[in-house]
Structure formats: structure tokens, C-alpha cells
Amino acid sequence: MIQIAGDLDALSYLKLARKLSALAVVGSFTYIGIGLLSLPLRWYQVHMHFMGMGVISFAAGVNISFWTSVTRKRGSVLAALLHSLSLLLLPLGSLLGWGTALIAFVSLTGLFFLIPSRKKSLVYLLELYSFLSLLSTVLSSHQGMEAWITAVEWAYPVPLIYAVTLHALPKTYRYRASLPLAIPMIALHALVLCGFDPSRHLMWTSMLSYLGAARLDLALRGLRSVRVREALPAHRYLISGYLLLIPLLILSWFMPVNTLGLLHILLLGFVGLHIYAHAPMMVPVLLGIRNAKRFNYSALILLLLATLSWPFNRDVALYFLSGSLFLVVYIVKP
């Protein structure tokens, strides 16, 4: 009887976690929408601030959903909430100059209570690394708001993507990620963060190592084992988003762009393709809405074109990006 009560309590916390995750994701869409609308108006400060907060809010929303999906114990769900919600407060504490150390301590405490079993240890270590990457930017945020937001966008989304993918893809298609390739993946990313004057060669090599660690070849093979025919379009769309990362990294490797250009390629292309690949399946579940499942690859292609054209013509890139956003909504909206 006690166990049943515990299970019910855990279920209620899971429902709360899903609502908070949806709130964070919707909030991130609002931030990003304002950031995008400010770009044609040449309000670059507004664009940068709202896009930075949008990245953090979306990451926190995904974090809540991610950790509550890998645990069902009440204490672990509470720890996931404690850690993930504190991520939302870290940027605020850093920007306003109060409570940063306390918020960081609370978030780190929640993360330590999430120590999983051995089979999930790689995922946990990647999450710990992603948090420490974010924390490093908070503790060194004395160079002004602009420098801090730029540092956060380099430091946090990429390792969080590493953690989620190396958990989700192998679990979905029943194989194991490559630990030998995961080691240089993190080591190279850590070297990038040493001075916040990011080396494209280090970052791009880290991301290619990540694609190797994720074993896309085994994910492709796993498509053949999808038994429900109705699910095939969704799986093909998902894998296509990952496969497009390869030409993105190769084509953008030697583009003549500055650090700001590299940051936009990273966020629009690498982070954006991951969001586009997962959003049609993830967002309807988080928001509790129907999914029209009109899976098409045009949204992914337009996002890739927006990324590659951004360094040369931002207005053209914005048209491509607007079209891709419309098509992503079209996939889902009934």
C-alpha cells in the first residue's frame, strides 16, 4: 500500500514536470519569436538578448522532459525539477548580479541526486559536463552581458544535445553509443571553452566526433526494424535531420566568417537541425496537442540553406528561416 502511494506521488510529480517543461518550451518560443522579429528592425541588442534567453529556456524545458523520462522515482523526479528549473534562474542571477552562487549550488545538488545506474552513467556524465560548461560562463560573467550571452550559447546547448542524443538514439534503435568517440567529443569541446575565442576546427571536429559516437550507421540500420508502418515517416524524418548535419559541417568548415558568423552557423545549423528533427514528435507531447504528422523534408532543407546563406546575406537567410519555421508548424498543426 505504501508503495502504491509512492507511485501515485511520483506520477503527480511527473505530471507537474511535463507542465513545467511545456511552460519552458512555450516561453522559449516567445523569446525566440521576439528575437527573430527584432532582426529585420535592426534591433541587434534585443535580438541577441532574447535569442540567448530562448536558447536557455528551451534547453531547460528539454532537460526537465529528458530527466523525468529516464527516471520514475519520486525523489529523482524532484531532483530533476530542482536541477532543471534552477537552469532557468542561472542566467537571471548572472545578469542581475544576485544569488548566482546559491542558484548554482541548488542546481548542482539536484544534479548529484540524479546519479543513475551504471547503464546510464555516460548520459549522466554528459549532463554534468553540460551543466559545468554553463556554470563556467556564469562564474566568469564579469565582461558584460553581451559577452556572457555569447559564451552561454557556445557552452551549453552543444553538450546538452550530446547527452540527449547519446541516450535517445541508441535507446530508440537498440544499440550502444561509441564511448571511444565520446571522449574526444567532450575533450575538444572543453578546449573550445578555454578562452571563449572558439576555434572552428576544434568545435567542428568535436561535433563530427559526436556524430560518430551516436553511430548514425546503426540508427539507419535500426529503421529497418520499425514494425509499425505508420511510424516510418516520423523515423525517416528524424534520421534525415541528423544526416543533414554532415554536409552542414563539411560545407561550413572553410567559410570565411568571423566568430559571430560561426556562432550563427552553430545555433541555426547544428542546434537548429536537432530542434527541427525532434520538434514534430516532441512539442505535441509536451504541449498536449494533436500532431498532424505531415512529415516532409522541406523544413530541414530550408533551415540548412538559411544556415549556409547567413554569412553572405542575412536577409535571404531570414527568408529561408521563416519558410522553414512555417513548414515545421505545418507538420504538426492540425
N, C-alpha and C positions, 0 to 999 in steps of 0.2 A: 504493500500500500504506500509506504514511504517512497519507494522507487517510482511509482506511478505519479505521485505528487511532484517529485523532482523532474520527471519527464515533462509534466504539464507546465511547470515553471520554465523549463528550458524552451518549450515551444512558444510560450508567451514572449520570452526574450528574443527568440528568432523572428517572430512577427514584428516586434519593435525594431529589430535590426534591419529588416527589409524596408520598413517605412523610413527609417533614418537614411538608409542607403539611397532610396528613391529621392528623398529630400535633397541630399547632397548632389545627386546627379542632375536633378532639375535645376538646382542652384548653379551648378557649373555651366549648364546650357545657357542660363540667363547671363552669367558673366561673359561667356564666350560670345554670345549674341551681341551684347553691348560692345565688346572689344572689336568685333568684326564691323559693326555699323559705324564705329568711330574712325575706322581706317579710311574710307573714302572722304571723310570730312577733314582728314589730315590731323586728327586729334591723337597724335602719336603717344603722348603720355597716358591718356585714357586707355588707348589700345593696349599698351604694354601692361598697365596695372591690372586691367580686367582679364586679359588673357592669362596672366600669371596666376591670378586667383582662381580662374576657371580650371587651369591645369591641376592645381592643388585640390580643389573641391571635387573634381571628377575622380582623381586618384584616391581621395579619402572615401568616396562613395563606393568605388570598386573594392577598396580594401575591406570595408565593412561586409560587403557581399561575399568577397573571397574567403575571408576567415570564418565567417559563420557557415559557409558551405562545407568547410573541411572539419568542422567540429560540431558536436551536438550536446556537449555537456554544458550545464548552466554556467559554471564558473568560467569555462573557456569562451562562451558567448559574451559574458560580461567583460572579460579581458579584451576580447576583440573590439567591443564597443568602446571601451576605455582608451585603447590604443588608437583606433581609427578616428574617433571624434576629437582626440587631442591633436591629431594631424591638422584638423581644420583650425584649431586655435593657435598652432605654432606660428603661422605667418602673421596672424593678428598680433600676437605677443611680440614678435620681432619688429613689426612695423610701428607699433605704438610704444615699444620700449618698456613693457612691463610683463612680469610673470613668465618670461621666456624659460628660465631655468626650471621653474616649478612645473610648467606645462610639459617641458621635455622629460622631466623626471616621471610624471604621471604616465605619459605615453610609453616611455621605456619600461616602466613597471608592468603596464598592461601587456606589452610585447613579451616580457620574460615569462609571464603566466601562460603564454601561448606555446610554450615549448612542446612540440608534438612528439609522436612516436618516431622511432628510427626511420621508418619508411618515408616520413615527411621531413626529415632533417634538412635536406637540401633546400626545400621550399622555405623553411623557417630561417635558415642562414641567409638566403637571398633577401627575405623580407627584413631581417635585422640589418643587413648591409644597406638596403634602400633607405631605411629609417636613419641610420647613422650618416648616410650621404646628405639627407635633408638636414639633419641636426648640425652637420659641419657648416652648412650655409647659414643656419640661424646663429650659431655662436660666432661667426665671422662676418656679421652683417653691419659692420661699422662704416662701410664705404658708401652708404646711401641706399635708398630704396631701389633705384634702377639696377644697381649692381647686384643687389640681393635677389631681385626677381629673376634676373638673368642666370644667376648661379643656381637658383632653385630649379629652373627649367632644364638646366644641364644635369643636375644632380639626382632628382627624384624620379621622374616618370620612367626613365630607361630601366633602372634596376627593378622597379616595381613590375614593369612589363616582363622582364626576365623571370621574376618569381612566379607570376601568374601563368605565363605560358609554359614554363617547365613543369608546372603542376597540371595544367588543364589539358594540353595536347597529349602527353603520354597517357593520362588517365582516360581521355576520350577514345583513343585508338589503341590502347592496351600495349604499350611498350615502355621502355625506360629511356630517360634522357641521358645524354653523354656527359658524365662527370668530368672526364679529362678536358673536354672543350669548355665546360662551365668555369674551370679555374682561370684560364687566360681571359675569358669573357669578363670576369669581375676584376681581375688584376689590371687589365688595360683600362677599364672604366675608372678605377681608382686613380690611376696615373693621370687620366684626363682632369680629375678634380684637384690635382695638387696645386695648380696655380690659377685656375679659372681663366686661363687663356687657352681654350681647348684645342688640342691637336686633332685635326680631322682624321689623320692616319690612325691614331690610337683609338678614337671613338668608332670610326667605321670598321676597323679590324675587330673591335670588341663586339660590335653588332653582327658582323659576319660569323664570329665565333659562337655567338648566341644562336644564330640560325642553324649552325652545325650541332650545337648542344641540344637544340629542340628536335633534331632528327626529322626534318621535313620529309625525307625519303620514306621513313616509316609511317608518317602521318598519311602520305599519299597512298601507301600500300594499305593503310587502315580503311581508306574509303571503300575498298572492295568488300570489307566485312560489314558495311552498313546494311542491315537487314530490311529496315523499313524504307521502302522505295520513296515514300513521301518526304523522307528526311534528307534524301540525297542532294537536292538543290541547295539546302542550307549548308551542308557539309562541303560541297564543292565551292560555294561562295566563300566560306571561312578559309579553306586552304588556299584559294586564289589570292585572298588578301595577304597571306603570308608569302606566297611565291612572288608577288609583285615587289616585295622588299628587296629581292636580289637585284633586278635591273635598276631599282632606285639607288641602291648603294653603289653599284658599278658606274652608272651614268653620272652620279653627282660627285664621285670621288675627286675628280680633277676639274670641277667647275671653278672658274676664277671668282670666288666670293670671299667676303670678309667674315669675321666671327658672327656678326648679326645674320648674315646670309646662311651660315652653317646652322645657326640656331633655328631658323625658319624651316630649313630642309629637315632638321631633326624633328621638329614639332609637327609640321604639316605632313611630312612623309612617313617617317618611322613611327612616331606616336599616332599620327592620324590614320594610317593604314590599319593599325591594330584596333583602333576605336571603330573604324568603319567595318572591319571584318566581324567584330563581336557585337556591335550595337544592335543589328536587326534581331539577334536572338536574346541579347541581354536586357536591353532597355524595356521591351514589352513586359518581361517578367518582373523587373524592378518596379515599374510603374503600374502593373496590374491592368494592362490594356491588351486588346486583341492584336494579333500580328497578321497582316495581310499576306506576308510571305511571297512578295513579288521579287524574288531574288534575281538580280541582274548585275552584270559586271561593269556597267557604265559608270556607276558611282566611284568604284575603285580606280578606273582608268582616268576619270576627270580629276580625281584627287592627285594621282600621280602626275598628270600634266600640270596641275596647279603648283605642285612642289617644284618641278623641274623648270617651270617658267618664271617662278617668283624672282630669282636673282636677276633676270633680264627685263621683265616688265610686270610690275606689281598689279597694274590694273587688269591685264589679261589673266594673271594668276587669280585675281579675285573673282573674275567671271567664271573661270573653271571651278573654283572652290564653291561659289554659290550654286552652280549647277549640280555639283556632287552632293551638297547638303540637301538640295531638293530631292534628288534621286534616293538618298538614304531614307528620308522621311517617306517617300513614295513606297519603298519596300515594305514599310511597317504599317503605315496609316491605312485603315480600312476604307 
